[in-house]
Amino acid sequence: MEKGVPFPERIKIMLPPDPVPAGSESFTDSQTPQHAEGAPVVEAQAPVALAREEVARVSPPSPPTPNSPGMRRIAVTGNPNCGKSTLFNALTGLRQKVGNYPGVTVEKKEGSFFGSHGEPIQLLDLPGCYSLHARSPDEAVARDVLLGRQADTPRPDAVLAVLDATNLERNLYLLSQLLDLGLPVFLGLNMVDLAEEKGLAIDPLLLSDRLGIPVIPMVASKGVGLIALKQALSQATLPLPKKRPPFPAVLETEAHQLAQALPNHGAQLAEALLLLGMPPRQLAEMETLSPEFLQALDDARQRIQAAGLDPVSAAVDARYEWIGEIVTASVHRVGEPGLSISDRLDAVLTHRIWGWMAFLGAMTLMFFSIFTIAKLPADWITAGQQILGDYLQSVMAEGDFRSLIVDGVLAGVAGVLVFLPQILILTFFLGLLEDSGYMARAAFLMDRLMSKVGLHGKSFIPMLSSFACAIPGIMATRTIEQRKDRLVTILVAPLMSCSARLPVYTLLIAVLLPEVALWIKALIMLSMYVLGIVAAFLMAWLFKKTLLRSETPVLLMEMPPYRKPSLSGILMRMQERAAVFLKRAGTVILALSVLLWALSTYPKPENSNATGSERIAHSVAGHLGKALEPVIAPLGFDWKIGIGLIGSFAAREVFVSTMGIVYSVENSGGEPPVAALSQTMRSEKRGDGTPVYTPLTGTSLMVFYVLAMQCLSTLAIVRRETNSLRWPAFQFLYMTGLAYGAALLVFQGGRLLGWH
């Protein structure tokens, strides 16, 4: 590779005419020149063949154990959407969720890999942030780890800053702060292929010389530059930055004097600069600063003001001036910029009319696929359960133990397991929306509605993520700057229909409308999701007007370019979701199935010829259901549905397995609950001979499950995120009351209108 060749010619993503020999990206004296400031630059050959080789070589079959003695610790940080989580996954092989919108990485993640010499290296994937001036909890995590403030995390030995080459000027601001930390800093210049497509010519040699740190051009999503990066991180001695932004003399002097009064954690200068640039309101919230230091800080700010500078903006202005000079020297545009593909797509997908049509069309397609594509694997699971049930019936002696295995364990677990294909399809579609960049557009689209209820579009991202599971959705609220807005989003996020509700909706739709067309079932399913969204908006409006009153925030959010979704990443996400579901099926649902079988079986009636309904009515579960029946009868529910409501308190999807156990015990036939349960429920009669599961009852029950908080795991996360028992208790009470009131309105209102 010849030096001095323009960047677009040096970084090409194409197959070479001849095979590239293994190790062609290794360091040599001619390939890694030492600049005046002593910062090596790693030039990158970028053929696809080499990318494949790199991906294979950086994913060892047995990664080193984290926190091994002497292991080098490197923090990975960068702006949201810069690709740092993709790079983290490529190096460590960990299956971490990767999204294409700000805020998906809300916690510090750790992983290990082997360096180029076989030495273990640990990576810390920090939350994405635009600056060390933290505005949200996730940005505070990144800042505290880098400053050495995080009590449970040792300060890293070096920092790997991942920058988006298409937005270099914006990304360099965070890097300018990292240079003040007193740590070795490496720059992973990511997405150089997209920069080239936009007509940007970046000279990494000059960029490295101006910054005084190693610069490694990369395309993390294709594995380009990974070997060079590993070699840079594996040096015996990691070089410290040789340059940092120049500040006005008075600011530099005051910062160094304040740094001497701070605890010695290695980043005193960086922390002093942060404190000097912090507004007084934020300073007042910092309880760890002594009165003496606050007085010294105030004196320093007054001296800076006396010199004609604004102590809050002086460092910011100096950094941007320095960044501007670097970008002007190292970045050049080739040709005239035109409308990009993202611009053309946004003209449609963010349009106030066409955008909504595209959004609703995507949701309808998703739910239609859930009913069509998932049918075949669901039938396989049902058939497998039927074969296994028949086999167990034939080889096991009749008695309670066979009933436990067939009617309890098999009916309960398999009755939920059959919905795994639908959950995976939902995860696949949400992964496509995230990785393609559409999630940010959905947030922008929803901002027009969210502002009506006192929130902004950024709150819709955690809510949309809650379609898969409310737990990561609630954790993603850490990107919301205002505490009250964050609390409101946490309180309403579980109203979005998560994947655990899918089995309930699917079963009830099959019970009520077994013969209707699939597209009608998809629309009914979509209506349940729309109901959850409307309820979330209404409750957010109510909370913002009463309990958590505050001003409506303004949406400031990066709109990432559209990108080709990573199929491997989406498949990993589906595998993770399947693992979580199967773990729950093998633990929580299994334990509850055994418990519910026991409660539905004992005590046995004295009459050995009692019918299945009489046996259940005599059991503990029957007594519990009958005790609850007067409360739920106005909703159209009988005592057997009451058993399902009790059983599904820990997890919503347990309702299906509970009904499977109840009716399997009654029928004592060991039939597959998904195949036979809907028919059994359709034929269920009340004491007066009227059917239990009428369309009105089924609608009331679905509405109840849309709005009710029946997930202990979500309540535990709310307790952790709010650091309070009051908020999860309030959330459980208001959602339960809302669900009861809405179901009551549906059932009683429908009866008044003459429906059945």
N, C-alpha and C positions, 0 to 999 in steps of 0.2 A: 504494500500500500504506500503510495507516494504521498509525502507530506506536502501541504500547500494546495492540494486539490480542493476545489470548492466543496462545501459540506454535502450538498445533494448528490454529488458524484461519489463521495466517500461512503455515505451511508445509503446503500441501495438494498432494497428487500427483493431479491430476485435469485433465481437459481444460477450458479456460475456455469460457464461452458464446460469446465472440467471439475471433477470431484475435489472438494476441499480436504486436504489432509487433516487428520485428527490433530488437535493441538495447535492449529494454525493461528489461534488467537493468543498464544502464550506470549509472555513478556520477553522482549529482547532489547538490547541496548539501542538498536535503531528504531524500535517501535515505541519506547517510552522515554522520550527525551526529558531531561531535567531542566526546568526553567529556572530563571534567575531566583525565583522565590522557593525553589525546591519542591514544587508540586508536580508529581508525575501525572501525565494525561494518558488515558487508555483509549486508543483509537479502536473502533469496532468494525470488523468485517460483519456483514449482516445477511448472508445468504440464508435461505430457508433451511437448506441442508444442515448448516451449522447450528441453526436454531434448534432443530430436532436433536442434534447431538448434545447441545447444551442441556435441553430439558431432561434428557436421559441421564446425563452425568451429574446434575445437581439434585437429583431425587434418589438418594441412597436407599437401599431396601431397609436398613435398620438405622434410623437417625439416632444421634447421640442423646443421652439422657439430659434434660434441662438441669441447670444449676450444678453441673459437675464441677469439682474443684479446678480452678484455673481456667475455666471456660471464659472466653472473651464475650462480653455482652455489648451488643450494638443495637441502638434504638433506631427504628425506621419511622420517619415522620415526613409530613408533607401536606399540601392543601388537599381538601376533598376533591375527588375525581382525578387525582394525578396518577393513579395506578399503583399506589404503594402496597395495597392489600393483594393485588395481583402478583406483584413482585415477591411479597412475603410468602404467598402460597407456592410460587414457582421455586423458591429457594428451599423452603422447609417441607413442602408436600403436605402441609396441614390442610384440612378441609375447613376453611374459614369462609364465611359468607362474604361475597364480593358484590357490591352494588355500584351503580353508576349515578349516584346522587349523594349530596352531602349528608353525612350523619349515619351511614350504615355501620361504620366501625365506631362503636360508642364505648369500648373498653380497651384497655391494654391487652394485647394478645402476645403469647410467647411461643416460640418454636425453635428448633435446633437443626443444624445441618453441619456437614463436614467441609472445612476449608480446602483450598487447593493442595495443601500439604497433609491433609488428613486430620487436621486439628479441629476439635469441636468448637462451634461458634453458636451463640444463642442470639436470636433476634427478638426484639420487643416491638410489636406492631402497635404504635401509638395512634390514638384517635386523630382524624384529620383536623387540621386547624389552619387558619390563615395568618395567625399571629400568636405570639406568646402572651399578648394582652388578652387573657381568657375572658370570653363573654358568656360561656355556657359551661356546664359541668364537664362535658367531654373534653373541651379545650383545656380546662383546668388540670385534668389528668395528664395530658401531654406536657404541659408546662411544669407541673410538679415533679414528674419523672426526670425531665431534663435538668431541672435545677437541683435535684437531689432532695426534694421536700417529701417525696412519697415514702411514708414510713415502712411499708411492706415491700419496697422495690429498691434495690441498690442502684446508685447512679450508674448509667451506662459508661462503657469505656470509650465509645465512639458513637457518632451519629451518621446515619445514612439518610440524606435528604433526597427525596424523590421529587423531581420537578417535571411539570407538564411542559414539553418543548413548544407547544402551540400557544401557551400563555406565560412566556418566560418572565416578563416584567412583573406580573402579579405574583408569581411564585417566588421570585427572588427576595421579596420582602421578608418572608419567614426565614430564608437562608441568611439574610443579613443579620438577623437576631441570633441564629445558631452560631455564627462566627464569634459571638461574644461569650460563649459558654465556657471557653477554655478546654474544649474537647476536640479530638480529631474529627473532621467533617469530610464526608465523601458525597459527591453530587451524582445521583443517578438521573441523567437527562433522558427522561422517558418519552415515548410516543414521538420519536424523531421521524418516523414514517409519515405520521399525520401532519407534522410541521412541514415536511417536504411537499406533501400534497397541497398544502395551503400556500405554497410559494415562499416559505421562509427558509433562508439559508443561514444556518447557525454554525459558527466556527468554534468547535469545542476546545481546540488548542488555545485560541485567544481567550475564550471564556475562562478556562482554567488558569491562565496566566493572570487575568484580571482579578479573579477571585482568590487565588493562592491556595487552591485545594484541588484534589483529583477530580476529574470529570469523566464519567463513563457514559457515552451515548447508548441508549437501550430501546428495545421494544419488548417490554416485559410480557405482554400477552402472547408473543411469539417466541419467547425464550432468547431473544437476541441480546447479546451483551452480558449474559449471566456468568459465563466463564471469566471474562475480564473483570467483572465485579467481584467474583469470589477471590480472584488473585489479588485484587487491590485490598480487600478486607483481610487477607491472610498474611500481609506483610508482618515481619517480625516486630518492627517498630512502626506504629501508626503516626504519620506526620501531623503536627498541629497546624492549623491555618496560619498562613504567613501574612494575611491581610484581613482587615476589617473596615467597616465604613468609617470615614473620617468625620468627626463631630466638631462643632465649635469648641475652641479652647476652654471656655468657661464651663461648658457642659461636660467635657472630658475630665476636667479637674474635679468638679463637684462629684461626678460619678465615682471616680477612684477614691475620693475621701469617704463617701458613703459606704463603698464596698468594704473598707477596712473596719467599719462598725457592724457589719453583718456576720452571722455565724459562718465559720469556714467550711463550706461545702463544695468549693471549687468553682462556683459560678457566681461569685459575689458581684462582679462587674455587670453581668447580664441582669441580675436581680436589681441592682441599684438603678440601672437605666430603665427597667420596667417600673420601678416605684416612682422615679422622677416623672415619667410620662403617664402616671395613673391619675385619673380625675379624683378630686377630693372626696367625692361620694364613695368611691370604691375603697379609698384608703381608710375611711372611717369604719368600713366593714371588716378590716383585717385586725383580728384580735391578737395576733402573735407579735405585733410590733410594740416595742416598749415606748413609754412616753418620751424617754430621752431620745430615742431614734426618731420618733415622729417630729420632735422639736428640731433635731438636726436636719431632717428632711425638709421641713418648712423653711429653715434658714437657707438651705441650699437653693430651694426654689425661688426665694426672694432675691438671692444674688444673681441667679440666672435671669430673672425679670429685670433686675437693675442693669444687666448687660444688653437689654433690648431684645431678649428672646422669650418666647412662650415656653415654659418648662414642659407643657404637655405635648406640644407639637414640634419642638426643636429637633428631637431625635428622629421623628417621623420624616420631617422635611429633609434632614441630612441623608437619611437612608434612601429616600426616593431620588434625590439628586444623584447619589452615587450609583444607584441602580440604572437610572437613565443613561448615564455615561457608559456603563458596561453594555447595556442592550444596544445602544447606538453603534458601539464599536464591533460587537460580535454577532449581531443579527442583521441580515439584509433581506429585503423582499425581492423575489425574482418574478417579474411580470406583474400585471395589474390584478388585484383581487376581484373576484366576481362573486355572485351569489353561490354559496355552498349548498350542498345537499341538505344540510341541517336547516338552512334558511328556507329552502323550498318546502321542506316537510313541515316546518313550523308555521308557514303561511296557512296550512290546512289544519294541522293538529292542535294549534292554539287559537284557532278562529272561534269566535263566540258562538257560532252555529255549527260549522262543520267539525269543530273540535269536540263538541258534546256528542255529536252523532258518531264520531269515531270512537270516543270513550265508551258509549253505551253499546256500540257494535262489538267492540273488543270484549266487553263483559258478557254479552249474550253468546258470543262464540265460545268463550271459556266454559260457560255453564252447559251449553249444548254438547261440547266435547266431553264434559264430565259424564253425561248420560250415555253418549254413544261409544266413545273409545274405551271407557272403563268397563263396558258391559262384558266384553269377552274375558278379560282376566278375572273379573268378579264371578263369572260363571264357572271358571276353572276352580276358584277357591271354594265355591259352593259345592261343586261336584266332588272335590277332594274331601270336603267335610262329610258329605253324604257317604262316600265310600268308607272313610274312617269310622264314622258313626255306626254304619251297618256292621263293620268288622268287629268293633268293640261290643256291639250288642250280641254278636254271635259267639264270641269267645269268652265273655265274662259272665259269671253267674249273676242271675237276677238278684238285686238287693240294693242297699243304700250306696255301697261303694260304686257300683256300676252307674247308678243314678248321678252320683257326684261327678264322675268322669264324663259321662255322656251329656247329661242334662245341665250340669253345672259348668265344668271347665270347658268342654268342647263347645257347647251351645253359647256360653258367654264370650269366650275369647274369639272363636271363629265368627260369631255374629258381628263382631266389630271389625275383625281382620278383613272381611269382605269389602270394606269401604276404603282400604288402603289404595287401590288404583285411583279412585276419585281424588283422594288427598294428594297423590303424586302428580296428577294432571293439574290440579290447582297450583301446586308448587312450581310446576314447569312453566305455566303461563305467567305467574308472578315473576319468575326468574327472567323470562324474556322481557317483560316490561321494565324490570330494574336494569338489566345489563344493556339494553338497547338505548337507555337514556330517556325512555318515555315517562318514567316516574316523575322526573322534575317537571315535565310538561303537564302531567296530571295535577301536580301541586299548583302550578301556575294557573291552570284552568279552574281549579277549585278555589283559588284565592278570591275570585269574585264572589263566591258564595260564602267562603269562610269569613270574609270581612264583614258580612252581614250579621254574623253571630259573635263578632268581637275577636276572632283569631285571624291568622294569615295562612297562606297556602303551605308553609313549612309544617304546620301542625297536621296537615292531611297526610304527609308521608308516613308518620308513625301509625296513623289511622288506617291507611291503605296497607301497610305492612301487617296490621292486625288481622287482615283477611286470612293470612296463613296461621298466625298465632299471636295472641295479644301480648305475650311475654316479650319478644324482641321489639314489638311495636312500642310498648311502654318504655323499654330501655332506650329506644331511639329518640325519645323526647328530650334526652340530654342535649340535643343540638338546639333546643329552644332557649333563647337567652333570658326571657322574662319568667320569673318563678311562678307567677299566677297563671300565665298562659300555659306553662308546662304542667301545672297541677290540673287545669281544666282538661288538657289533652289526655292526661293519665286517667282522669275520671270517666271520660267518654270513649276512650279507645276500645275497651272490651265490648261496647255495643256493636262494633263491626263484627259481622259473622265470621268467626274463625273456622278453621278446617274441622275442629271437633264438633261443630254443629252440622256438618255435612251429613254424617250418618243419620242424624235425627230427621233432617229435612227429607233426605232420600227415602227413608222408611215411611214417613208419613205421607209423602206424595204417592208412593207405591200403594199404600193402603187406601187412600182416598180416590185416586184416579189411576187405576191399573191399566186402563185401555187407551188412554189419550195419547196423542202424538208426542214424540220426544221434544219437539220445539215448544210445546205447551208446558211440559214439565220444566224445561229450561227457563221459560219465562216466569213460572211460579217460583222456581229457585231464585232467579234474579230479583223477584219482588221482595223476597225475604232479606236479601242483601241491601236492597234499596231502603227497606224499612229500617234496618239497622243504621244506615247512613243518615236518614232523616231524623231518627231518634237522637243520634249523636249530635247532630247540628242543633236540634231544639234544646237539648240539655246543656250544650256548650253556651248557647245564647242565654239560658236561664242562669247558669253559674256566673257568666261574665256580667250579668246585670244585678246579681244579688251577692252570692257568697264570695266570689273572687272578682269583684269589680275592678277594672283597670281599663286603660285606653287601648284601642285597637292598634296593634303593631303594624308596621309597614313591612311588606315582604321584600327582603334583600337576599336574593338567592342566585347562585351560579346556574346557568343553563348549559349543561355539558353538551358536546356534540353527539349526534347519534353514532352509535358504534355497533359493530357486528357482535351479537351476544356470544359469549363463550359457552359452547355446548358442553365442554368438559366441566366448566364451573357449575352450570345448571344441573348437570347429572350428579355432581358431588352434593349439591344442595338437596336434590331429591333423595339421594342416599342418606344424607343426614336426617331429613325429615322422616324417612322410612325407619331409620334406626331409633329415632325418638318414639315414633308410634309403636314399633314392635317392642321397645323396652317398656312402654306403658302397658301394652297388651300383655306382656309377660310378667308384669309386676302388679301395678295398680289394678288393672282390669281383672287379672287372674285372681288376685286376693279378694276383690270385691265380688267376683263371680262365685267363689267358694263360700264367702260369707253370705251372700244373698241366697245361694242354694240352701245353706243350712237354715237361714231364717225362713225360707219358703217351705222347708221340709219338716222342721221340728217346732213344737211338739206335734206328734202325729195324732189324728183323731182315733178314738177308741174303736170306731166302726171301720173295720178293714176294707169294707166295700164302698167306702166314701168316694164320691167323685173327685176329679182333680180340683174343681172349684171349691169343694168343701174342704179338701186337704189344705189348700192354700189359705182359705179363710180361717182355719184353725191354727195356722202357724203364727210365729212371731211377726213375720212380714205382713201377714194378713191383718193382724191386730194393729200394726203400725199404720197400714194403709187405711183401715177403717177409722182409726183415730183422726187421721188427716182428712178423711172424705168430707166432713161437714164444711171444712175451710175451702176445699177446692171444688166442691159440687157446683157452686155458682159459675164456675168456669167451664162446666161441662165434663169434668174429669170424674172418673170413678175411683174406687179404692185401689184398683190394680195400677192405674196410672199414677196414683199417689206413691205406690212402691217404687215406680220408676223415677219419680221426682226425688225421692229420698236417696235412691241408689246413685243418681247422677249428680249429687251435690259435689262430690270430689272432682268429677270430670264429666262433661256433658255427654260424650259419646257412650258412657256407661248406660245411658237410658236404653239403648238398643239391646245391649247384652242382658240388662235387667229384664226387659220384656221377653227376650228369648228364654231366659231361665224360668220366668213365671209361666209362660205358656207351654214350654217344654215339660215342666213339671205337671201342668194340667193335662197335656196330651199324652205324656209319658211314652212318646214314640221315638224320641231321639232324632227327629227330623231336622234338617238344616234350618236354623231359625230364620235366615234371610229368605229362603225359598218358601218356608211354610208360615213364617210369622205374619207376613202381611195378610195372607188368606185367613189365618186364625183370628187376627185382629178385626178383619172385616166382618167376620161371622160372630163376633162377641156381642152378647145381648145383655141388656139390663134386666132387672127383676120384672119389669113390666113388659118385657119382650121387645122393646125398642133397641135399635143398634147403638152401641157405645160410640163407635168411630164414624160419626157422620161428618160430612164436609165442614160443618160449623165447628164441631169439636176438634177436628184435626187442624183447622185454621187457628183456633184459639190456642191449641197446644204449640203449634209452630211459632205463633207470636210470642208466647211465653218464653220459649227457648231463645228467640232472637234477643230479648231484652233482659233475661235473668242472668245474674252473676252466679254461675255454678262451676267454678274452677278454683280449687284451693291454691294451685300453683300461681295463678295470676294474682290472687290476694297476697301471697307471700312476696311476690316481686313488687307489688305496690307498697307493701310494708317496708321493703328494703330501699326502694327509690325515694320514698317520702320520709323515711326515718321516723315513722309515726304509726301507731296503731289506730289513730283516729280516722285517718283517710281511708284505709281499706275497710274499716267497719262502716263508715258512712257510705262508701261505694257499694258494699254488699246490701245495705238496707235500702238505698235509693233505687238500685237496679231491681231488687226483688219486688219492692212496692210498685215500680213502674211496670214490671212484667205482669204482676197480678192485676193492676188496674187496666192495662191494655187488653189482656185476655178476657177480663170481665166485660169490658166494653164490646169486644168482638162478639162474644157468645150471647150476652143478654141483648145487645143491640140487634144482632142477627135474628134472635127469636122474636123480638118486637116487630121486625120487618117480615116475619112469616117464613124465615129460612129454617132449615133443619140440618 
